[in-house]
Amino acid sequence: METATKTVWVLDPTHSEVTFKVKHMMISNVKGEFKEVSANIDGEDFESSKITATINAASIFTNNDDRDNHLKSADFFDAEKYPTLSFEGIAFEKVDDDEYKLTGLLTIKDVIKEVTFDVEFGGIGKDPWGNEKAGFSLEGKINRKDWGLNWNAALEAGGVLVSEDVKIQAEVQFVKQAE
């Protein structure tokens, strides 16, 4: 009797990044990233695979210690009380040749909301060491207030310091695990 093998793809953190942009003072974008991300794709066929990701909230990096510490505080992620953000895919649907829609449940501060991201599949290839890799580009937008990230400050001339919309972008590579 033959045993079924399970294909698992694991995020390659050295060739992946999860970044975000938020409009600041209503005039320009501030970019940040999460330095510690793990993710798995369980299944050979991406469209029917289980897709999960976990982000260490305290790994947020915006190139400014004061801002990073504020984002880790209870005003935003409350990283001490809620150390991780998570994503669980519920649908990965083909739109066009290499274009997909990834819908899933995003959890921030124990608040779970459905989100959909546009995904471009970059393909599968072998690196010089024989590892099989799959590449994806992902982008989408969320409203931070949907997850209780409500802090803001009014500007003297009108408007607010931090936009509610957060643009999310990821460039990720997954490595196929030995079966």
C-alpha atoms as one frame of an Amber mdcrd trajectory, in Angstrom:
protein
   0.000   0.000   0.000   1.387   3.373  -1.024   1.369   6.245   1.435   0.210
   9.606   0.134   2.865  12.288   0.405   1.948  15.786   1.400   3.558  18.749
  -0.336   4.470  21.647   1.916   5.979  24.925   0.771   7.647  27.034   3.484
   8.397  30.762   3.255  12.035  31.570   2.539  12.498  34.623   4.797  15.797
  35.674   3.210  14.057  36.149  -0.150  10.743  37.542   1.097   9.375  40.791
   2.453   6.046  42.023   3.786   5.739  45.793   3.575   3.069  48.430   4.084
   2.490  52.084   3.267   0.362  54.589   5.138  -0.341  58.164   4.085   1.203
  60.577   6.642  -0.143  64.116   7.121  -2.237  63.490   4.007   0.753  64.452
   1.834   3.155  61.484   1.566   3.487  57.787   2.311   5.515  56.262   5.116
   6.730  52.733   4.426   7.339  49.974   6.917   7.861  46.262   7.041   7.606
  43.279   9.311  10.996  41.603   9.743   9.732  38.287  11.173   7.208  36.439
   9.040   6.543  32.722   8.644   4.148  31.142   6.160   3.226  27.757   4.708
   1.390  26.518   1.665   0.190  22.974   2.299  -0.548  21.317  -1.012   0.845
  20.827  -4.501  -1.949  22.677  -6.275  -1.910  26.221  -4.900  -5.605  26.731
  -5.655  -6.634  23.953  -3.271  -3.851  24.433  -0.705  -4.095  25.594   2.874
  -2.265  28.937   3.100  -1.245  30.327   6.497   1.022  33.128   7.702   2.122
  34.481  11.074   3.794  37.827  11.696   5.644  38.856  14.846   4.005  42.199
  15.721   7.123  43.393  17.547   9.190  42.944  14.365   7.654  46.075  12.829
  10.313  48.347  11.302   9.753  51.816   9.840  13.326  53.104  10.159  12.369
  55.253  13.184  12.632  53.830  16.722  10.090  56.244  18.232   7.512  55.436
  15.544   8.226  51.691  15.808   7.738  51.785  19.585   4.495  53.742  19.158
   3.236  51.159  16.625   4.082  48.357  19.092   2.164  50.155  21.863  -1.507
  49.803  22.843  -2.320  52.728  20.496  -1.756  50.356  17.583  -0.677  46.679
  17.638  -0.300  46.264  21.425   2.481  43.780  20.645   2.987  42.778  24.266
  -0.638  41.629  24.648  -1.096  40.468  21.022   2.336  39.236  19.883   1.246
  37.943  16.459  -0.824  38.871  13.451  -2.095  35.913  11.452  -3.618  35.095
   8.093  -5.505  31.968   7.061  -6.413  31.594   3.407  -9.925  30.468   2.549
  -9.797  30.808  -1.276  -7.074  31.132  -3.927  -8.845  31.752  -7.214  -7.334
  32.073 -10.670  -8.317  35.289 -12.460  -6.006  35.177 -15.488  -2.789  33.445
 -16.634  -0.668  34.278 -13.583  -3.175  36.460 -11.699  -5.064  35.242  -8.636
  -7.256  36.523  -5.812  -6.306  35.335  -2.328  -9.100  35.672   0.213  -8.535
  34.896   3.847  -9.056  35.779   7.462  -6.667  38.376   8.864  -6.367  38.482
  12.643  -4.977  41.573  14.362  -5.486  42.093  18.118  -7.923  39.138  18.227
 -10.151  40.839  15.628 -10.776  38.618  12.594 -11.840  40.144   9.267 -11.989
  38.782   5.741  -9.576  40.390   3.276  -8.750  39.817  -0.394  -5.366  40.383
  -2.000  -4.338  40.476  -5.659  -1.625  37.893  -6.283   0.738  37.474  -9.200
   2.304  34.029  -9.476   5.910  34.432 -10.586   6.468  30.775 -11.344   8.430
  27.811 -10.030  12.140  27.226 -10.472  15.180  25.501  -8.967  17.904  27.476
  -7.218  21.615  26.555  -7.699  21.393  24.133  -4.735  18.491  22.162  -6.211
  15.754  23.640  -4.036  12.417  24.033  -5.805  10.994  27.523  -5.216   7.738
  29.304  -5.987   7.438  33.088  -6.151   4.462  35.365  -5.573   3.769  39.117
  -5.475   0.815  40.160  -3.353  -0.906  43.494  -2.826  -4.027  44.830  -1.232
  -5.471  47.469   1.025  -7.113  47.351   4.439  -8.715  49.925   6.719  -6.748
  49.765   9.982  -9.794  50.864  12.007 -11.514  47.567  11.099  -9.032  45.932
  13.514  -9.244  48.560  16.257  -6.072  50.415  15.241  -7.800  53.740  15.843
  -5.137  56.158  17.128  -4.834  59.420  15.220  -4.179  63.130  15.651  -5.970
  66.026  13.995  -3.890  68.446  11.947  -4.161  72.189  12.467  -4.920  72.783
   8.789  -7.548  70.012   8.741  -7.261  66.326   8.104  -5.444  63.719  10.164
  -1.885  62.636  10.829  -2.295  58.974   9.781  -4.535  57.635   7.007  -7.033
  54.874   7.784  -6.045  52.995   4.612  -2.985  50.764   4.757  -1.543  49.440
   1.508   0.022  46.008   1.943   2.561  44.510  -0.406   4.531  41.273  -0.222
   7.224  39.754  -2.372   7.542  36.161  -1.244   9.410  33.007  -2.175   8.462
  29.586  -0.887  10.724  26.544  -0.875   9.280  23.087  -1.423  10.077  20.770
   1.447  11.548  17.330   0.812   8.820  14.712   0.636
